[in-house]
Amino acid sequence: MTAPAARPGFAAAVTGLGLVSPAGIGVAENWARICSGVSTAARDPALAGLSVDFSCRVPGFDADALLGRRRAWRLDRVAQFAVVAAREALADAGLAGTDPEGGARGDTGEVRPEWDDARVGVVLGSGIGGAGTWEEQHRRLLDQGPRQVSALLIPMLAVNMIAGYVAMDCGARGPNFVTSTACASGTTAIGVARELLRSGACDIVLAGGAEACVIPSIVTGFSQMGALSRRADDPAGASRPFDAGRDGFVAAEAAAVLVLERPEHAAARGARVRAYVSGYGASADAHHATAPDPGGRSVERAMRAALLDAGITPEAVAHVNAHGTSTPLNDDIEGKVIHRVLGDAPAVTSTKGVTGHALGAAGAIEAAYTVLAVENSIAPPTANLDSQDPDIPVDVVAKEARNLRIPAAVSNSFGFGGQNAVLVVTAT
C-alpha cells in the first residue's frame, strides 16, 4: 500500500455544535438519547404501503415555530434542518444573534469584532438535497399542470442552497459550498472546512451536513437495491450494527453543524473549545457503484492518512465512531479494517443503532457525537447489539455507555461510489 505523504499538523478548534436528528432537536437531547442506546426507528405513515414502511424521523420538528412561518415555507426540509442546527452551533460557540445584513451580532445588537463576515465560510454535505420538494412538485406537475408548480422549486431542491441559506441566515460571506460524496458527504465537508482554516482563507467555518429524503421514491430506491432492513415486525430492532442478525440499514433524516475555528482565533476571543478536528483522510475504492471493496484497501488508506495527518499513532486512538450501517458487507469489512489499523483496543460504537442512517448527514452527526464522546470521556453503546458477529474482530460497545479517557477518536464514513472519509478528533 502506498503511504500517504505527511503534512504539517493542524488542529481545527470545535467551538460550537448544533444537532437536529432522530435522537432529538438540540445537543443535550441528542447526547442523552445516544448514550441511552435506545433506537428511534418506528413505523412511518409517510411510507405506508411500501415494502419498507419504517424510518428514523426527527421528532416534533416544527419549522414554523423554529424559523418563523415566512422563512420556513421558502425552504425545503433539508435546509430547515441545516439552519436550525447552524443557529444552535453559533449560539454554542458564543456567536449567537445573527443579522443577514450585518453579520453576527451580540445580544445588545453590536457587531462582534471577532466576526469578519468575509472570513466566515459555510461548507455542508448532502447526498441528495431537496428531494422532498422535488417529489411533491413533480406530483403537482402531473396532477395539476405546470401553472401549479412552485416558483421556488429550483432554489428549494438545489443541493447548493443548503449552504446558501445558512450563509444568508447568519451573514457568512466567505467560501460557501456543498460537498456531495454520498454517505460520506458530512465528513467530507468537515475535512474540507478544516483545509480552509489551515490555508488561512477563513477564521471560522460552519461545517457539517444535512439530509431530509425519507420520502417514498428514495426509500423505494434503497429498498429495491436490497440496502434496507426488512425487519418490519420490529422496526425498533431493525438497525443493529455489527450484530450477527443485521440485514440492512434504516433510513433517517438529520443535520449537524460544527463551528470550526483556527485555534489562535478561538483563543483570541476566549472561546470554549470542545475538542479538535486534528486529522482527515479520504480515498476512493474505484470498485463498484454500491458495494465496498471486499479487501477494504482504500478504507484502510483513508484511516491511515487521517492518523498521519493528525500526527498520532494508532495506539493513541481509544474510540471509533464507526460507519456501521447494519448492512452485512459494510460492517464485516469495516470491522476487519479497524482491527488491521487500530488493533482490538479501541471501543467501537455505531450510533446508527439509535439514529438509523442519515445518508449525507450521517458523517456530520457522527462527528458531533465523536466530539461529545471525547469531551465527556464516554463511548456510547451500539443499540440492538444482542449477538456480535463472530467474524468482526473489534471491541464493540454494547448495552450501556462506557466511561473511558479518550485522548483521540476516529470517525469513519463511507459512501456509494466507494467514497471514503475519515476524521480524527482529539481532546483539548
Salt bridges, closest charged atoms under 4 A:
ASP44 OD2 - ARG57 NE 2.77
ASP53 OD1 - ARG43 NH1 3.05
ASP92 OD1 - ARG272 NH2 2.53
ASP92 OD2 - ARG274 NE 2.89
ASP99 OD2 - ARG105 NE 2.69
GLU114 OE2 - ARG112 NH1 3.78
ASP117 OD2 - ARG173 NH1 3.01
GLU135 OE1 - ARG139 NH2 3.74
GLU136 OE2 - ARG140 NH2 3.48
ASP169 OD1 - ARG71 NH1 2.18
ASP169 OD1 - ARG87 NH2 2.75
GLU195 OE2 - ARG7 NH2 3.43
GLU195 OE2 - ARG194 NH1 3.67
GLU195 OE2 - ARG198 NH2 3.33
ASP203 OD2 - ARG119 NE 2.85
ASP203 OD1 - ARG262 NH2 2.47
ASP243 OD2 - ARG240 NE 3.26
GLU253 OE1 - ARG57 NH1 3.32
GLU253 OE2 - ARG77 NH2 2.81
GLU261 OE1 - HIS265 ND1 2.74
GLU261 OE2 - ARG269 NH2 2.47
GLU264 OE2 - ARG262 NH1 2.49
ASP293 OD2 - ARG297 NE 3.02
GLU300 OE2 - ARG304 NE 2.93
GLU300 OE1 - ARG340 NE 2.92
ASP309 OD1 - ARG7 NH2 3.23
ASP309 OD2 - ARG194 NH1 2.72
ASP309 OD1 - ARG198 NH2 2.98
ASP331 OD2 - ARG246 NE 3.63
ASP332 OD1 - LYS336 NZ 2.56
GLU366 OE2 - LYS352 NZ 2.76
GLU375 OE1 - ARG274 NH1 2.63
ASP386 OD2 - ARG240 NH2 2.64
ASP386 OD1 - LYS399 NZ 2.91
ASP389 OD2 - ARG246 NH1 2.97
ASP395 OD2 - ARG402 NH1 2.66
